[in-house]
Structures are given as structure tokens and as C-alpha cells.
Amino acid sequence: MSFAEVMQQLPALTLAERQMLVRKALELDDPGLSADDVALVEERLAAYHADPSSAVSLDEMKRRLRSRFSA
């Protein structure tokens, strides 16, 4: 199917179908995580599971960042 044909068919799609089409198109450009990134995430998750008190909530992190970087 050509680009022009796809464009002609867009109005016939439902909103949900168009949203799915946009998500799928964006996923094509998403390289995903590298093996090193996956290893880092797994390492940090394991550290959190070993000591949950080492983490802070999202609200706490936002508070810290705002106090550090607000003008």
C-alpha cells in the first residue's frame, strides 16, 4: 500500500484505530534498551529488592528536585 493510499484510508479509521496507528509508527523508531541498559536496570532493581528503604517515592524525588533547581 502506498503512502497516498494510506492517507486516503485515514478518515475511515476510528479514533482508537488512528491512535494505535500513531503508537505503532512511533514504536518503529524506538530502538529499545541496549544490553548494557537492561543490565543496569536489572542491577538497580535487584539493589532495590535487597534494600527497599534505599529508594524514595516519586513525590519525594519531585520535592527534592524542585528544591534543588527552582529559582
C-alpha positions as a Markdown table, in Angstrom:
| # | Residue | x | y | z |
|---|---|---|---|---|
| 1 | Met | 0.0 | 0.0 | 0.0 |
| 2 | Ser | 1.4 | 3.4 | -0.9 |
| 3 | Phe | 1.6 | 6.4 | 1.4 |
| 4 | Ala | -1.1 | 8.1 | -0.7 |
| 5 | Glu | -3.4 | 5.1 | -0.2 |
| 6 | Val | -2.8 | 5.1 | 3.5 |
| 7 | Met | -3.6 | 8.8 | 3.7 |
| 8 | Gln | -6.9 | 8.2 | 1.8 |
| 9 | Gln | -7.9 | 5.5 | 4.3 |
| 10 | Leu | -7.2 | 7.5 | 7.4 |
| 11 | Pro | -10.6 | 9.2 | 7.6 |
| 12 | Ala | -12.3 | 5.8 | 7.6 |
| 13 | Leu | -10.5 | 4.8 | 10.7 |
| 14 | Thr | -11.9 | 5.2 | 14.2 |
| 15 | Leu | -10.1 | 7.5 | 16.7 |
| 16 | Ala | -8.9 | 4.4 | 18.5 |
| 17 | Glu | -7.5 | 2.9 | 15.3 |
| 18 | Arg | -5.7 | 6.2 | 14.4 |
| 19 | Gln | -4.2 | 6.4 | 17.9 |
| 20 | Met | -3.0 | 2.8 | 17.5 |
| 21 | Leu | -1.5 | 3.6 | 14.1 |
| 22 | Val | 0.4 | 6.6 | 15.6 |
| 23 | Arg | 1.7 | 4.4 | 18.5 |
| 24 | Lys | 2.8 | 1.7 | 16.1 |
| 25 | Ala | 4.6 | 4.2 | 13.9 |
| 26 | Leu | 6.4 | 5.7 | 16.8 |
| 27 | Glu | 7.5 | 2.2 | 18.0 |
| 28 | Leu | 9.2 | 1.7 | 14.7 |
| 29 | Asp | 11.7 | 4.5 | 15.6 |
| 30 | Asp | 12.2 | 3.3 | 19.2 |
| 31 | Pro | 15.4 | 1.4 | 19.4 |
| 32 | Gly | 14.6 | -0.1 | 22.8 |
| 33 | Leu | 17.2 | -0.6 | 25.6 |
| 34 | Ser | 20.7 | -1.8 | 24.9 |
| 35 | Ala | 22.0 | -4.8 | 26.6 |
| 36 | Asp | 24.0 | -2.5 | 28.9 |
| 37 | Asp | 20.9 | -0.5 | 29.8 |
| 38 | Val | 18.9 | -3.7 | 30.5 |
| 39 | Ala | 21.8 | -4.9 | 32.8 |
| 40 | Leu | 21.8 | -1.6 | 34.6 |
| 41 | Val | 18.0 | -1.6 | 35.2 |
| 42 | Glu | 18.2 | -5.2 | 36.5 |
| 43 | Glu | 21.1 | -4.3 | 38.8 |
| 44 | Arg | 19.3 | -1.4 | 40.2 |
| 45 | Leu | 16.1 | -3.4 | 40.6 |
| 46 | Ala | 17.9 | -6.1 | 42.5 |
| 47 | Ala | 19.5 | -3.5 | 44.7 |
| 48 | Tyr | 16.1 | -2.1 | 45.5 |
| 49 | His | 14.7 | -5.6 | 46.3 |
| 50 | Ala | 17.6 | -6.2 | 48.6 |
| 51 | Asp | 17.0 | -2.9 | 50.4 |
| 52 | Pro | 13.7 | -1.2 | 49.7 |
| 53 | Ser | 14.5 | 1.6 | 52.1 |
| 54 | Ser | 17.2 | 2.8 | 49.7 |
| 55 | Ala | 14.5 | 4.2 | 47.3 |
| 56 | Val | 12.4 | 7.3 | 47.6 |
| 57 | Ser | 8.9 | 7.8 | 46.3 |
| 58 | Leu | 8.2 | 9.8 | 43.1 |
| 59 | Asp | 6.7 | 12.6 | 45.2 |
| 60 | Glu | 9.8 | 12.8 | 47.3 |
| 61 | Met | 12.1 | 12.9 | 44.3 |
| 62 | Lys | 10.0 | 15.7 | 42.8 |
| 63 | Arg | 10.2 | 17.6 | 46.0 |
| 64 | Arg | 14.0 | 17.2 | 46.1 |
| 65 | Leu | 14.4 | 18.2 | 42.5 |
| 66 | Arg | 12.2 | 21.3 | 42.9 |
| 67 | Ser | 14.0 | 22.5 | 46.0 |
| 68 | Arg | 17.4 | 22.0 | 44.3 |
| 69 | Phe | 16.6 | 23.5 | 40.9 |
| 70 | Ser | 13.8 | 26.1 | 41.5 |
| 71 | Ala | 14.8 | 29.7 | 41.0 |
